[in-house]
């Protein structure tokens, strides 16, 4: 007959009750995964070295490969508009794209310019042309963002990236051309 209770000659473990397994925390799982991936990458690196050890290679001379100038290159602006204000705004747009855009100053330490700074630089001292270009730019901004935009500098400084200000200068180019300015 089978025994239903332990025999007296068999030792019964006392107090050695095994605890149920607990789930690993996120940090523990990440550590285990990192360790496993490191081992697999090390193994793959060794396998690559073994598999490619017989291939003879010669050092590569970059002069044989690189056939274009390696320094920064100047890109001339696209074909200019025939009207003075549109041409000025197009040059200012190109200057912002190539020279950089900034906020808080007409020109920053790196040479980047705000919207008005680019217009002023491209106007080359012609204050009347500069004022006309700034007026068209402000009109283009207000057509898109409403009449509560105070000025070009306040609009420029309200943005954290160059995307919208440069896009607005491009719209002002088309607006000045449509007006024949």
C-alpha positions, 0 to 999 in steps of 0.5 A: 500500500502506498504511503500517505505520510513521510516515513520516519527514516526519510529526512523532511526539509525544515524551513527550506520552502522554495519561493515562487520565481519573481518577475524581472524588473525592466533594468534586469531584463535590459541588462540580460539583453545587453549581455546576450547581444554583446556576446552575439556581437563578439561572436559575429566579429570573430566569425567575420575576422575568420571568414575574411582573413584570406582576402588580400586588400590594399590601402585605399587612396582617397585621391583616387576616389574623391573627385569633387572639392572637399571644402564648402562650396559657394552656390550662386543664387538662382536666376534673379527676378527682373524687379528690384524688390523681388530680386532683393528678397530672392538674394536674402532668401538665398543668403538665409539658406546658405549663410544660416538663420538666427534670432535676437540679432541682425547677425550672430557670431557665426555670421548667420542672419535674421530675416531683416539682417539678410535683407539689409545685407543684400540691399547694400545700403539702399534704405528705400529698397530695404524698406520696400522689401521689409514691407512686402515681407511683413505683408506676406507674413500677415497674409499667412499669420494674421494682422496681429504680427507687429513687425518682421523682427518680432516674427523672426524672433518668435520662431525656434527654427529657420523653417517658417521664417525662410519659407516666408521670405520665399513667399515674399519673393513671389508676392513682390514679383506678382506686384511688379516690385 
